Structure formats: C-alpha cells, structure tokens
Amino acid sequence: MQGRKAGRMVLDLYLAVGSVNREAPYFQSARGEGLTIFALDEESLTVTRVAGTSTIDNPTFLSVDAQGTIYANSEVFGWHEGTVSAYRFDGQALFYLNKQPTLGSIAAHNTISRDGRFLLVANYAMGEGGPDKSLAVLPVLDEGGLGAPVASVAHPGAAGRVPDRQERSHAHCVIETPEGGAVLVADLGLDTVLLYRLGAEGALSLAGSVELPPGAGPRHIAQSRDGRFAYVTNELDSTVSVIERQGEALTLVQTVPAVPLGIESHGADIHLAPDGRFLYTSNRGHDSLAVFVVDAETGRLEPRGQVPSGGRTPRNFALSPDGRLVLMANQNSDEIAIFRRDEVAGTLRDSGRRIAIGSPVCVRPFRL
C-alpha cells in the first residue's frame, strides 16, 4: 500500500511487534499474541492491525529485510536451545517459512548480514546442557527461509562483579559493522565487547575486544554511520559506554550514567538518530528514555536528561526510518507509546497515542 503526502509517494509504515506469550521467571507477564503486524499512518498516527500469529513462542527479538521477511528469535526459559523462525509478510498476511535451532539457550538477539546471506544470532545462555554456543551463523536461503547453522562460537570467561548475573558469559547482541565483514558482540556476563571477522562462508574469527567497567553488563550496541564509534547500553549499572574502533582495535572512550544517580534501573535498548546527532537509550525501572547529544568528532556524549517512557518497563524501542517518530514498547503496560521527535533539537514529545498489545518486547518499523 502507498499514499501521497506533500506531493510525493510514501510507502506505508509497518510495525512488526514481538510479544511474550509464554511465562518465564524474569518476565512479569506473558499476555502477548506472539508476532503481530500493524500499519501506521505517520501523520495522523492512526494504527491498524494487519496480521498476526500465535504459532511462535516468545519472539523477543526481530529483524526484517527489505522483502518483508521477518526473523524472530524464540526465547523460552528451560529450553537447551532457542530457535529462530522465518516468516514472510506480503502487505496483507503472514506466511510461515521455517525455523532452525540457534545452538544455545535464551536466543536474545539477531541481525541480518549486510549482504543478506546470513542471519547472526546471539544466545544469552542460562544453565547448562545443550550445545551452549554464544553466537550462531545461519545461511539465508533463496526464498528467505533459514538453513542450519554454518558456524558458531562459545565465549569462555570468569565470573564478573555481579555474581547472580555475571556467573558466566551472556552474549546479548550481535551487529555487523557498517563496512561489512566484521561483527560486534556485547557480552553482559564478561563486561566485554568483542569484534569478530565474518568470513565469506559465514566463519567467525576473533579479531579484538575491549573491556567495559566491571559490573556494567553490556547489552545492546548502536554504531555511527562510518563505524568509527560504537555506543553500548549497559544493563546492570544503567550507563552508556562509547567505544572507538580503528580497524580491529577497540578503545573505551567514555562511560556516562543514563539515569539520575541513586536510581535503581536497568539499561535496555539503544539507537542513534538517522543523522547521528542524538542518541537515545531506554531504562527499565526508571521507565524513561535518556537523551544524549553526540560529538561527531570525538564520539563523546553530552547527557540531556530523561523523558518518561509513557508506560512501564521500556524493554525495546525504535525510531521510524525518517527519525520523526519514536515507538516505545512498554512491556508491563501492554502498549506501545508513540512519541514525536524534533529532528533539530532532538527532543521528544509524547503524542498520547498508544498501540494496545499484550507484553510487547520488540518493535521493528519497515516498509515494503
């Protein structure tokens, strides 16, 4: 579908939403459908449910390609291996393609390689048993489905400063660098960000790493468009770290608080504005979005305070492709809050509009 706005044709904005539909000790609710697709009018903020399915368990993280193929991790407590499922959305309906195991438990994150040939999955991992891999690389087949993993690695390591959360490695995020051929991985358990080379056939080889402050708990990563700087939201101490990357060398530049001192909270998601001038991170507990100004030359951050998330437990959020909207998945409020963003000042304004959905944990805007 498409419409005409301000004299130009604009494709509809769709939202792929993953919601929790199976109980787990660390989720406060499981009232979700599973995988749901909404259409959003970016001017009126009118939202229409287009499709959905409950045939997937706990799709806590999603990636969407340009053809409308959705790759959804299933994060199920007690399974020795998570799974990742492929669905195709054609603008009207969802079609199941297939699923594959992720070679590790608690499949937490995935990303499509820049050439579209692979899906990389990070397994948080809890307990013992099973293949226990931190990362897995799965080939994308011709019709968008997934093949069995072609490569995987495990992260060994000693316990961190927070014994009940850092008793072992916990890979939480994997993203490819802008130039391609390498991936960054945030490991919450090791307080480390690692850099791997990604081979032409999907092989992974460790190329570098950098340690973050003890007890930080790196969770998710955003990158500058040129790949020189990586920004890491730290779950355990609610801070943000800036890393400079020069080739395969990683250097910690800065770590700043994301919430006021003395507030108990947990960092969650992180995104840069499309122009790279502003950075946003979500905070569960403080239930806010932190705003930072980015220095383009040094990568350093200047805090600009926090904005209430419009609900409880903002686990995940996303900016619309043009950066004019922020979509905040408030897990324990059973709704997605819609904010308007000032592109010049970087400020956020709660529109008051909400998308009602049980236990939303991931929202991904896309166009067809």
PEWO-V472987 format. One record per backbone hydrogen bond with DSSP energy under -0.5 kcal/mol. NH is the residue of the N-H (numbers start at 0). CO is the residue of the C=O. Records with the same first field share a line. If there is no record, write none. Layout:
BEGIN
NH: CO + CO
END
This chain:
BEGIN
2: 9
4: 2 + 7
7: 4
9: 2
11: 0
12: 39
13: 11 + 365
14: 37
15: 363
16: 14 + 35
17: 361
18: 33
19: 358
26: 23
31: 19
34: 52
35: 16
36: 50
37: 14
38: 47
39: 12
40: 45
41: 39
44: 40
47: 38
49: 36
50: 36
52: 34
58: 18
59: 57 + 72
60: 72
62: 70
64: 68
67: 64
69: 86
70: 62
71: 69 + 84
72: 60 + 70
73: 82
74: 57 + 72
75: 73
76: 74
78: 75
81: 103
82: 73
83: 99
84: 71
85: 97
86: 69
87: 94
88: 67
89: 92
94: 87
96: 85
97: 85
99: 83
101: 81
106: 73
107: 105 + 121
108: 121
110: 119
112: 117
115: 112
118: 137
119: 110
120: 135
121: 108
122: 133
123: 105 + 121
124: 104
132: 102
133: 152
134: 152
135: 120
136: 150
137: 118 + 135
138: 147
139: 116
140: 138 + 144
143: 140
146: 138
149: 136
150: 136
152: 134
155: 153
159: 165
162: 160
164: 161
165: 161
170: 122
171: 185
172: 185
174: 183
176: 181
179: 176
182: 195
183: 174
184: 193
185: 172
186: 184 + 191
187: 169 + 185
190: 186
191: 186
192: 209
193: 184
194: 207
195: 182
196: 204
197: 180
198: 196 + 202
201: 198
204: 196
206: 194
207: 194
209: 192
211: 190
215: 212
218: 232
219: 232
221: 230
223: 228
226: 223
229: 242
230: 221
231: 240
232: 219
233: 231 + 238
234: 216 + 232
235: 215
236: 215
237: 233
238: 233
239: 255
240: 231
241: 253
242: 229
243: 250
244: 227
245: 243 + 248
246: 244
247: 245
248: 245
250: 243
252: 241
253: 241
255: 239
257: 237
258: 237
262: 259
264: 262
265: 283
266: 233 + 234
267: 281
270: 279
272: 277
275: 272
278: 291
279: 270
280: 289
281: 268
282: 287
283: 265
286: 282
287: 282
288: 306
289: 280
290: 304
291: 278
292: 301
293: 276
294: 299
295: 293
298: 294
301: 292
302: 300
303: 290
306: 288
308: 286
314: 312 + 328
315: 328
317: 326
319: 324
322: 319
325: 338
326: 317
327: 325 + 336
328: 315 + 326
329: 327 + 334
330: 312 + 328
331: 311
332: 311 + 329
333: 329 + 330
334: 329
335: 354
336: 327 + 334
337: 352
338: 325 + 336
339: 348
340: 323
341: 346
342: 340
345: 341
348: 339
350: 337
354: 335
355: 353
356: 333
359: 356
360: 17
361: 17
363: 15
365: 13
END
